[in-house]
Amino acid sequence: MSSLTIKQLDTRVLRALRQQAARKQVSLNKLVKDELARVVGLTVSQEVHDDLDHLAGTWSDGQAREFQEATDVLGHVDEHLWR
């Protein structure tokens, strides 16, 4: 493996990279390496995550209860439609 030094990086770019790394819960180093690989066409992973993990644990008890009440009807099976 080689190392790379980036000189005179705009502080706004660094801030945005740090925020993105925090959002993805990865190190800044990993984020930059993955992004560089992606930009040059060397995908790090073909696996695409489109889940909602980033939302886990963010609802209040009231919000969770409201969601549960609003979606309870989705658990109902219309028997006449399945005959």
SULTAUR-V278038 format. One record per residue. N is the residue number from 1. RES is the residue in one letter. PHI is phi in degrees with one decimal (* if undefined). NEAR is the number of other ideal C-beta (glycine too) atoms within 8 Angstrom. D_LAST is the distance of its C-alpha to the last C-alpha in Angstrom with 2 decimals. Layout:
N | RES | PHI | NEAR | D_LAST
N | RES | PHI | NEAR | D_LAST
This chain:
1 | M | * | 2 | 62.48
2 | S | -109.5 | 3 | 64.56
3 | S | -115.9 | 4 | 65.11
4 | L | -138.6 | 4 | 65.19
5 | T | -112.5 | 4 | 67.00
6 | I | -109.5 | 5 | 66.07
7 | K | -95.8 | 4 | 69.06
8 | Q | 53.3 | 4 | 69.13
9 | L | -74.1 | 7 | 65.38
10 | D | -56.5 | 6 | 64.55
11 | T | -62.6 | 6 | 63.76
12 | R | -67.5 | 6 | 60.79
13 | V | -66.4 | 8 | 59.27
14 | L | -61.3 | 9 | 59.88
15 | R | -60.9 | 8 | 58.37
16 | A | -64.3 | 8 | 55.21
17 | L | -63.7 | 11 | 54.96
18 | R | -63.5 | 9 | 55.40
19 | Q | -64.8 | 8 | 52.71
20 | Q | -66.0 | 9 | 50.26
21 | A | -62.6 | 12 | 51.17
22 | A | -64.5 | 7 | 50.63
23 | R | -61.5 | 7 | 47.24
24 | K | -86.0 | 7 | 46.20
25 | Q | 57.7 | 4 | 47.97
26 | V | -131.1 | 7 | 50.19
27 | S | -71.0 | 6 | 53.93
28 | L | -59.6 | 8 | 55.71
29 | N | -59.5 | 6 | 57.02
30 | K | -64.5 | 9 | 53.57
31 | L | -58.2 | 13 | 52.26
32 | V | -64.0 | 9 | 55.25
33 | K | -61.5 | 9 | 55.11
34 | D | -63.9 | 10 | 51.40
35 | E | -66.8 | 8 | 51.97
36 | L | -62.1 | 8 | 55.00
37 | A | -62.3 | 10 | 53.13
38 | R | -64.5 | 10 | 50.28
39 | V | -62.3 | 6 | 52.80
40 | V | -91.7 | 6 | 54.55
41 | G | 89.4 | 5 | 51.37
42 | L | -104.4 | 6 | 51.28
43 | T | -64.8 | 7 | 47.93
44 | V | -72.6 | 7 | 48.07
45 | S | -149.3 | 4 | 44.39
46 | Q | -83.7 | 4 | 41.61
47 | E | -74.4 | 4 | 39.16
48 | V | -109.9 | 4 | 37.93
49 | H | -101.3 | 5 | 36.86
50 | D | -127.3 | 3 | 34.65
51 | D | -88.3 | 4 | 33.64
52 | L | -112.4 | 5 | 34.50
53 | D | -54.9 | 6 | 36.94
54 | H | -67.0 | 5 | 39.72
55 | L | -95.6 | 7 | 37.92
56 | A | -57.8 | 6 | 37.45
57 | G | 79.1 | 4 | 39.39
58 | T | -96.7 | 4 | 40.45
59 | W | -84.5 | 8 | 38.53
60 | S | -76.7 | 5 | 40.16
61 | D | -59.1 | 6 | 38.48
62 | G | -63.9 | 6 | 37.87
63 | Q | -65.7 | 8 | 36.25
64 | A | -63.9 | 9 | 33.98
65 | R | -64.1 | 8 | 32.99
66 | E | -62.1 | 8 | 32.41
67 | F | -63.5 | 9 | 30.19
68 | Q | -60.5 | 8 | 28.17
69 | E | -63.8 | 7 | 27.75
70 | A | -70.2 | 7 | 26.80
71 | T | -106.4 | 8 | 24.10
72 | D | -54.8 | 8 | 22.66
73 | V | -61.0 | 6 | 19.91
74 | L | -69.1 | 5 | 18.73
75 | G | -85.9 | 6 | 17.74
76 | H | -81.1 | 6 | 15.23
77 | V | -103.3 | 5 | 11.50
78 | D | -81.5 | 6 | 9.57
79 | E | -55.6 | 6 | 6.84
80 | H | -65.7 | 5 | 5.66
81 | L | -80.3 | 5 | 5.76
82 | W | -105.2 | 6 | 3.79
83 | R | -93.9 | 4 | 0.00
